[in-house]
Amino acid sequence: MNTPELSEQEVQRRESLAQLRGLGIEPYPAPLYPVNSTAALIAAEYDPEKQNLQDLCIAGRIMSRRIMGAASFMELQDETGRIQVYIKRDEICPEEDKTMYNTVFKKLLDIGDIVGIKGFAFITQTGQLSVHAKELTLLSKSLKVLPIVKEADGKVHDAFTDPELRYRQRYVDLIVNPQVKDVFVKRAKIIATMREYFNNAGCLEVETPILQSIPGGATARPFITHHNALDIPLYLRIANELYLKRLIVGGFKGVYEFAKDFRNEGMDKTHNPEFTCMEIYVAYKDYNWMMEFVEKMLEKICTTVNGRTDITIGSNAVDFKPPYRRLPILDAIKEYAGVDVSSMNEEELRATCKKLNVEIEPSMGKGKLIDAIFGEYCEDKLINPTFITDYPVEMSPLTKRHRENPNLTERFELFVCGKELANAYSELNDPIDQFERFQEQARLKSNGDDEAMFIDMDFVRALEYGMPPTSGLGMGIDRLTMFMTDQANIQDVLFFPQMKPEKAFKKEENNQ
């Protein structure tokens, strides 16, 4: 293994590390440190008239320093923000030995080091809230140089903005771009709000297998792995739907799961091969009930996260206040593409796609041809939340047939800003019909559609025991977070998005 070349500053930091140890100072001491406050708490609670907060212990990263002889200032950053620290030589070195200040603080500490400060809060002569240090402790020596963002003449310099570096080194991104944390705090609020909403509705959070012998529940290309002990191929799940419906068969009223799913497909600004999907199934409900359930949930989420239902997503003003428009998919195609495809067979649909300049593949069946027209002509028109409903049977192999038209299904997809956010059904619970739909998927797979579903005979067997009428919903948490935080790239709502290996990326970059 080749040792990476060190920059001059990195060499100096390693030399400082050695000098610290030579002085008997451990740069990485035992982890227990009695922190009792934060930058945000001090800002919120300090009262200059009461002169409270006289016994503070804080810890954080040095982000800047101003050394001025026997007294200095530094800016400390913790998880809640930044606060100024005043350091006076004779305060932290009350004895004759001034090494801790003259050598350690002034020469051997660097921006990026993590330190602990014990002292008291006060207001400086310039009116700035600060902590007067009585004791300074090095908690972790930083050997890498932070890309410190500076502002001068109204301009930002040395900003850590390169997406490639930000996503690869998210830990640095979080240090120097603290506003990034807000997105992930909101993501956590979204999930917590959904859990509360589902639990209050009487549903149970469960866990289902990630490694599956048959990748079911969606039309997608799976990742394949191998189980050595069993000597069988296994798949990373593309959805958790079929397992959750087995639990409904088993007698649960309502179940939900926040699942890590995996699809071995393309990557772009709205797709990552590993993603988080929430799926929920509720017995004795249908897709009409689920639409109202989703409307109320999204209103609650948006209000909790943003304080209001009307927000801006990109250049669009979007309002999550119910009710949302409900538009059958065939009517949407008629409205936006100007063609009536309701009675077309597969060949007629191919001819229509050609006429409309919609790109298609020879392996596409009737369902995917209709979906291709809808995607090309309709999706980008759906800005405010819109339920697209009543999909043809060919597009929905797990969905109950429509009670008024057996050629359609009781399904909806929720679109926002031209993107699908949720997919929901009145679930198919007829085992004979389900088996026949699986067989049609097998036909499509034999024709070259590698996203078509596998036949899951155990799921068919479960339905044969009887599944009550059920409504199910799947919703992408990553995309929901993008909408609620106004982020255009899925990589900005994932701590660690999937990327090319760093060596491969650098080699490709050098060849350009």
C-alpha positions as a printed Julia matrix, in Angstrom:
512×3 Matrix{Float64}:
   0.0     0.0     0.0
   1.43    3.36   -1.04
   1.69    6.0     1.68
  -0.01    9.2     0.51
   2.2    12.24    0.03
   1.88   14.78    2.8
   1.62   18.5     2.21
   3.93   20.87    4.05
   1.17   21.77    6.5
   0.36   18.1     7.13
   4.04   17.45    7.9
   4.02   20.39   10.32
   0.95   19.06   12.09
   2.56   15.66   12.58
   5.61   17.41   14.01
   3.33   19.33   16.38
   1.75   16.01   17.37
   5.17   14.64   18.31
   6.06   17.8    20.25
   2.82   17.61   22.22
   3.59   14.07   23.26
   7.12   15.17   24.1
   5.6    17.7    26.51
   3.55   14.93   28.14
   0.27   16.05   26.52
  -1.77   13.22   25.0
  -3.35   14.56   21.76
  -6.12   11.91   21.88
  -7.0    11.55   25.59
  -9.65    9.31   27.16
 -13.07   10.25   25.73
 -14.91   11.35   28.9
 -15.12   15.16   29.06
 -17.79   16.83   31.25
 -19.52   19.07   28.67
 -22.46   20.88   30.26
 -23.43   23.49   27.65
 -23.36   24.43   23.98
 -22.9    27.56   21.89
 -26.65   27.78   21.28
 -27.58   27.3    24.94
 -25.13   29.99   26.06
 -26.56   32.41   23.49
 -30.1    31.64   24.63
 -29.58   31.6    28.4
 -26.87   34.11   29.29
 -28.11   37.21   31.1
 -25.41   39.91   31.55
 -27.32   41.49   34.44
 -27.51   38.23   36.36
 -24.01   37.22   35.25
 -25.14   33.6    35.19
 -23.36   30.67   33.45
 -20.25   31.02   35.57
 -19.34   27.33   35.53
 -19.33   26.35   31.87
 -17.71   23.38   30.17
 -17.93   23.33   26.38
 -16.12   21.48   23.62
 -15.74   21.98   19.9
 -13.5    22.59   16.95
 -11.2    25.62   16.59
 -12.39   27.49   13.49
 -10.32   30.68   13.8
  -7.77   32.33   16.11
  -6.48   35.82   16.82
  -3.29   35.66   18.88
  -2.43   38.96   20.59
   0.46   38.58   23.01
  -0.7    37.53   26.45
  -4.37   37.37   25.43
  -6.06   35.82   22.42
  -9.43   34.96   20.95
 -10.59   31.89   19.1
 -13.87   30.8    17.59
 -15.16   27.43   18.72
 -17.72   25.43   16.73
 -19.89   22.68   18.23
 -22.95   20.92   16.86
 -25.18   23.93   17.63
 -23.09   26.76   16.2
 -20.09   28.94   17.03
 -19.04   30.99   20.02
 -16.04   33.18   20.76
 -13.57   32.11   23.46
 -11.29   34.57   25.26
  -7.98   33.09   26.39
  -5.69   34.97   28.74
  -2.24   33.52   29.35
  -2.24   34.01   33.12
  -5.74   32.52   33.46
  -4.97   29.17   31.83
  -1.39   29.19   33.19
  -1.75   30.55   36.75
   1.64   29.15   37.79
   5.04   30.31   36.54
   5.08   27.69   33.77
   3.43   29.34   30.74
   4.04   26.41   28.34
   0.34   25.67   27.85
  -0.18   29.15   26.39
   3.16   30.16   24.84
   3.95   26.81   23.23
   0.83   24.65   23.1
  -1.88   27.21   22.31
   0.17   29.65   20.24
   2.34   27.17   18.31
   1.12   23.57   18.49
  -2.64   23.96   18.19
  -4.2    24.45   14.76
  -7.5    25.33   13.16
  -9.53   22.12   13.13
  -8.27   20.84   16.48
 -10.98   19.82   18.97
 -10.57   21.34   22.41
 -12.45   21.56   25.69
 -12.94   24.86   27.53
 -13.92   25.42   31.15
 -14.8    28.97   32.11
 -17.64   31.49   32.33
 -19.78   33.55   29.97
 -19.34   37.3    29.6
 -19.77   40.16   27.13
 -16.62   41.72   25.67
 -16.03   45.48   25.42
 -17.13   45.26   21.79
 -20.41   43.69   22.87
 -19.76   40.11   21.79
 -20.92   37.14   23.84
 -17.89   35.02   24.72
 -16.58   32.37   27.07
 -13.68   33.4    29.31
 -11.43   30.33   29.46
 -10.11   29.22   32.81
  -8.88   25.88   31.49
  -8.07   24.55   28.02
  -7.75   20.84   27.15
  -6.75   19.33   23.81
  -9.24   16.57   22.98
  -8.27   15.65   19.42
  -5.45   16.84   17.17
  -6.42   17.44   13.54
  -3.81   16.25   11.04
  -5.65   17.47    7.94
  -6.06   21.13    6.94
  -9.66   22.37    6.84
 -10.8    24.35    3.79
 -11.71   27.42    5.83
 -14.35   29.63    4.25
 -13.46   33.32    4.39
 -15.42   36.46    3.57
 -13.69   39.61    2.38
 -14.87   42.6     0.37
 -18.34   41.07    0.21
 -17.01   37.91   -1.46
 -16.66   34.33   -0.22
 -13.22   32.77   -0.63
 -12.04   29.16   -0.37
 -15.6    27.85   -0.08
 -15.92   24.06    0.02
 -18.45   23.86   -2.82
 -17.14   21.25   -5.24
 -19.89   18.56   -5.29
 -17.45   15.73   -5.89
 -15.46   16.61   -2.75
 -18.53   17.47   -0.68
 -20.21   14.09   -1.27
 -17.02   12.06   -0.9
 -15.92   13.92    2.23
 -19.27   14.63    3.84
 -17.51   14.91    7.21
 -15.6    17.96    5.91
 -18.74   19.35    4.28
 -20.57   19.21    7.63
 -17.72   20.99    9.4
 -17.23   23.91    7.03
 -20.8    24.18    5.66
 -22.86   23.86    8.87
 -26.07   24.78    7.0
 -25.9    21.32    5.41
 -26.89   19.87    8.79
 -30.26   21.59    8.56
 -31.29   19.34    5.66
 -30.57   16.21    7.67
 -32.23   17.55   10.8
 -35.35   18.14    8.69
 -35.04   14.65    7.22
 -35.09   13.23   10.74
 -38.18   15.36   11.55
 -39.95   14.03    8.44
 -39.39   10.41    9.48
 -40.31   11.1    13.12
 -43.54   12.83   12.02
 -44.49    9.92    9.77
 -43.85    7.41   12.58
 -46.05    9.38   14.96
 -48.79    9.64   12.32
 -48.75    5.9    11.57
 -48.56    4.88   15.22
 -51.53    7.12   16.05
 -53.43    5.35   13.25
 -52.86    2.04   15.03
 -50.18    0.68   12.69
 -47.16   -1.35   13.79
 -43.6    -0.71   12.65
 -41.97   -3.96   11.5
 -38.82   -5.25    9.8
 -38.65   -7.56    6.78
 -35.73   -9.26    4.99
 -33.24   -7.31    2.92
 -31.75  -10.48    1.43
 -34.47  -12.21   -0.58
 -34.58  -15.36   -2.66
 -37.03  -13.67   -5.04
 -36.87   -9.87   -5.56
 -40.55   -8.97   -5.54
 -42.85   -6.03   -5.03
 -41.68   -3.84   -7.9
 -40.53   -3.87  -11.5
 -36.8    -3.16  -11.22
 -33.41   -4.74  -11.87
 -32.01   -6.22   -8.65
 -28.52   -6.56   -7.21
 -27.46  -10.21   -6.96
 -25.23  -11.72   -4.27
 -24.4   -15.23   -3.1
 -25.02  -16.95    0.23
 -22.01  -19.17    0.86
 -23.49  -21.36    3.61
 -26.67  -22.13    1.67
 -24.89  -22.01   -1.69
 -27.73  -20.08   -3.32
 -28.05  -16.75   -5.09
 -29.83  -14.01   -3.15
 -31.07  -10.58   -4.13
 -30.97   -7.27   -2.3
 -34.6    -6.28   -2.0
 -36.09   -3.92   -4.54
 -39.19   -3.48   -2.34
 -40.65   -4.88    0.87
 -44.26   -5.03   -0.35
 -44.82   -8.78   -0.57
 -43.47   -9.45    2.93
 -45.61   -6.71    4.46
 -48.72   -8.12    2.78
 -47.86  -11.57    4.18
 -48.16   -9.92    7.62
 -51.62   -8.6     6.72
 -52.54  -12.19    5.8
 -51.21  -13.18    9.23
 -53.7   -10.92   10.97
 -52.07   -7.53   11.54
 -54.42   -4.58   11.0
 -51.74   -2.23    9.71
 -47.96   -2.51    9.27
 -45.28   -0.17    7.99
 -41.52   -0.17    7.46
 -38.83    2.35    6.63
 -36.78    0.14    4.34
 -33.43    0.38    2.65
 -34.13   -0.8    -0.91
 -31.68   -1.4    -3.74
 -32.14   -1.18   -7.5
 -29.34   -1.92   -9.93
 -30.26    0.85  -12.32
 -29.12    4.26  -13.5
 -28.05    7.14  -11.27
 -29.09   10.75  -11.74
 -30.18   13.75   -9.68
 -33.3    11.96   -8.43
 -32.12    8.33   -8.27
 -29.58    6.54   -6.09
 -29.13    2.74   -6.25
 -29.6     2.53   -2.46
 -32.6     4.48   -1.21
 -35.05    4.68    1.68
 -38.67    3.79    1.03
 -41.54    3.77    3.47
 -44.3     1.24    2.77
 -47.52    0.92    4.75
 -50.41   -1.54    4.43
 -53.78   -1.16    6.19
 -56.5    -3.81    6.17
 -60.09   -3.04    5.18
 -59.15    0.18    3.37
 -58.99    1.11   -0.32
 -57.05    3.56   -2.47
 -59.65    6.31   -1.98
 -59.11    6.13    1.78
 -55.34    6.1     1.22
 -55.49    9.32   -0.83
 -57.09   11.17    2.09
 -54.63    9.53    4.52
 -51.68   10.75    2.41
 -53.07   14.27    2.04
 -53.36   14.71    5.8
 -49.94   13.17    6.4
 -48.15   15.47    3.93
 -49.94   18.52    5.33
 -48.72   17.54    8.81
 -45.15   16.89    7.62
 -44.87   20.16    5.72
 -46.24   22.14    8.65
 -43.91   20.42   11.11
 -40.79   20.88    8.97
 -41.45   24.28    7.4
 -44.12   25.88    9.59
 -46.56   26.19    6.67
 -48.04   24.17    3.79
 -47.13   26.52    0.94
 -43.43   26.27    0.11
 -41.07   26.91   -2.78
 -39.49   23.96   -4.58
 -36.98   25.18   -7.15
 -38.82   27.83   -9.13
 -42.26   26.43   -8.27
 -44.72   27.53   -5.61
 -46.23   24.35   -4.19
 -49.0    23.96   -1.6
 -49.42   20.7     0.3
 -52.75   21.71    1.81
 -55.52   19.23    0.86
 -57.41   18.41   -1.23
 -55.17   17.41   -4.16
 -56.34   17.04   -7.74
 -57.32   13.49   -8.78
 -56.75   12.73  -12.47
 -57.08    9.29  -14.17
 -53.92    8.47  -16.15
 -55.75    7.93  -19.46
 -57.48   11.32  -19.05
 -54.1    12.9   -18.3
 -52.68   11.51  -21.56
 -55.72   12.78  -23.43
 -55.38   16.21  -21.77
 -51.63   16.72  -22.22
 -50.69   14.51  -25.21
 -53.91   14.98  -27.16
 -54.48   11.26  -27.85
 -56.96    8.71  -26.53
 -55.08    5.48  -25.8
 -57.83    3.84  -23.73
 -58.79    1.27  -26.36
 -55.42    0.8   -28.13
 -53.71   -2.55  -28.33
 -49.93   -3.02  -28.12
 -49.24   -2.44  -31.81
 -51.43    0.67  -31.92
 -49.59    2.0   -28.9
 -46.23    1.43  -30.61
 -47.45    3.36  -33.63
 -48.71    6.17  -31.38
 -45.36    6.36  -29.58
 -43.6     6.66  -32.94
 -46.02    9.39  -34.01
 -45.45   11.27  -30.74
 -41.63   10.83  -30.95
 -41.59    8.86  -27.7
 -38.54    6.61  -27.37
 -39.4     2.96  -26.71
 -37.69   -0.44  -26.57
 -38.78   -3.62  -28.42
 -39.21   -5.43  -25.08
 -41.85   -2.96  -23.84
 -45.34   -4.3   -23.33
 -48.61   -2.35  -23.27
 -48.12   -1.04  -19.76
 -44.65    0.39  -20.36
 -45.74    1.95  -23.66
 -48.54    3.84  -21.92
 -46.12    4.82  -19.16
 -43.63    6.12  -21.75
 -46.27    8.44  -23.28
 -47.34    9.63  -19.83
 -43.74   10.29  -18.82
 -42.95   12.27  -21.95
 -46.09   14.4   -22.13
 -47.69   14.59  -18.68
 -45.3    14.34  -15.75
 -43.66   17.76  -16.06
 -47.11   19.42  -16.06
 -47.91   18.11  -12.57
 -46.46   20.77  -10.24
 -48.85   20.93   -7.28
 -49.58   17.58   -5.61
 -51.69   15.53   -8.01
 -53.03   11.98   -7.71
 -52.8    10.19  -11.05
 -55.29    7.34  -10.76
 -56.81    4.25  -12.37
 -53.88    2.71  -14.23
 -54.42   -0.03  -16.85
 -54.05   -3.6   -15.57
 -50.89   -4.1   -17.65
 -49.13   -1.36  -15.66
 -50.08   -2.69  -12.22
 -49.41   -6.42  -11.64
 -50.07   -6.25   -7.87
 -53.18   -4.05   -7.93
 -56.87   -4.88   -7.54
 -58.97   -4.42  -10.66
 -61.14   -1.31  -10.7
 -64.6    -2.01   -9.33
 -66.22   -0.25  -12.31
 -63.83   -1.13  -15.16
 -61.92   -4.46  -15.04
 -59.39   -3.18  -17.6
 -58.17   -0.63  -15.06
 -56.85   -0.91  -11.51
 -57.45    0.94   -8.27
 -54.05    2.56   -8.16
 -52.71    6.06   -7.77
 -49.32    7.71   -8.02
 -48.76   11.06   -6.36
 -46.78   13.57   -8.44
 -45.16   16.78   -7.23
 -43.05   19.1    -9.4
 -43.13   16.57  -12.23
 -41.77   13.7   -10.1
 -43.44   10.65   -8.61
 -43.53   10.84   -4.8
 -45.8     7.93   -3.88
 -47.4     4.81   -5.34
 -50.49    3.2    -3.81
 -53.07    0.51   -4.53
 -56.18   -1.21   -3.46
 -54.15   -4.39   -3.11
 -54.86   -7.41   -5.3
 -56.0   -10.22   -2.99
 -57.34  -12.69   -5.59
 -54.66  -15.42   -5.72
 -55.74  -16.76   -9.12
 -55.68  -13.31  -10.7
 -52.32  -12.63   -9.02
 -50.79  -15.82  -10.43
 -51.99  -14.94  -13.92
 -50.45  -11.46  -13.64
 -47.18  -12.99  -12.47
 -47.28  -15.22  -15.55
 -47.66  -12.15  -17.77
 -44.63  -10.63  -16.05
 -42.72  -13.85  -16.78
 -43.67  -13.48  -20.45
 -42.3    -9.94  -20.5
 -39.08  -11.14  -18.83
 -38.66  -13.84  -21.49
 -39.05  -11.11  -24.12
 -36.06   -9.24  -22.67
 -37.62   -6.99  -20.0
 -35.08   -7.46  -17.18
 -37.2    -5.26  -14.87
 -40.26   -7.52  -15.05
 -41.32   -9.28  -11.85
 -40.4   -12.81  -10.81
 -43.14  -15.3    -9.95
 -43.32  -15.58   -6.17
 -45.28  -18.75   -5.49
 -44.99  -18.41   -1.72
 -46.75  -15.04   -1.95
 -49.47  -16.62   -4.08
 -49.79  -19.35   -1.43
 -50.15  -16.68    1.25
 -53.0   -15.07   -0.72
 -54.66  -18.48   -1.01
 -55.06  -18.46    2.77
 -56.97  -15.21    2.35
 -55.86  -11.58    2.59
 -58.48   -9.05    3.69
 -59.22   -6.05    1.47
 -56.15   -3.87    1.94
 -54.71   -0.56    0.81
 -50.95   -0.1     0.5
 -48.64    2.84   -0.08
 -44.97    3.25   -0.94
 -43.25    6.63   -0.6
 -39.63    7.57   -1.27
 -38.15    9.27    1.8
 -35.21   10.7    -0.13
 -37.44   12.42   -2.66
 -39.85   13.62    0.02
 -36.88   15.17    1.82
 -35.77   16.83   -1.43
 -39.17   18.48   -1.74
 -39.45   19.53    1.91
 -35.93   21.02    1.97
 -35.89   22.41   -1.61
 -32.92   20.33   -2.78
 -32.56   19.57   -6.5
 -30.1    16.67   -6.14
 -30.74   13.46   -4.22
 -27.08   13.43   -3.19
 -27.78   16.51   -1.05
 -30.25   14.59    1.15
 -28.05   11.49    1.59
 -25.16   11.64    4.01
 -23.1     9.25    1.9
 -24.43    8.9    -1.67
 -23.15    6.13   -3.92
 -20.22    7.27   -6.07
 -17.5     5.83   -8.23
 -14.43    4.61   -6.31
 -12.12    7.57   -5.78
  -9.22    6.03   -7.76
 -11.47    5.27  -10.72
 -12.88    8.79  -10.66
  -9.42   10.4   -10.56
  -8.2     8.2   -13.41
 -11.22    9.15  -15.5
 -10.72   12.85  -14.64
  -7.05   12.72  -15.67
  -7.93   11.13  -19.02
 -10.29   13.96  -19.97
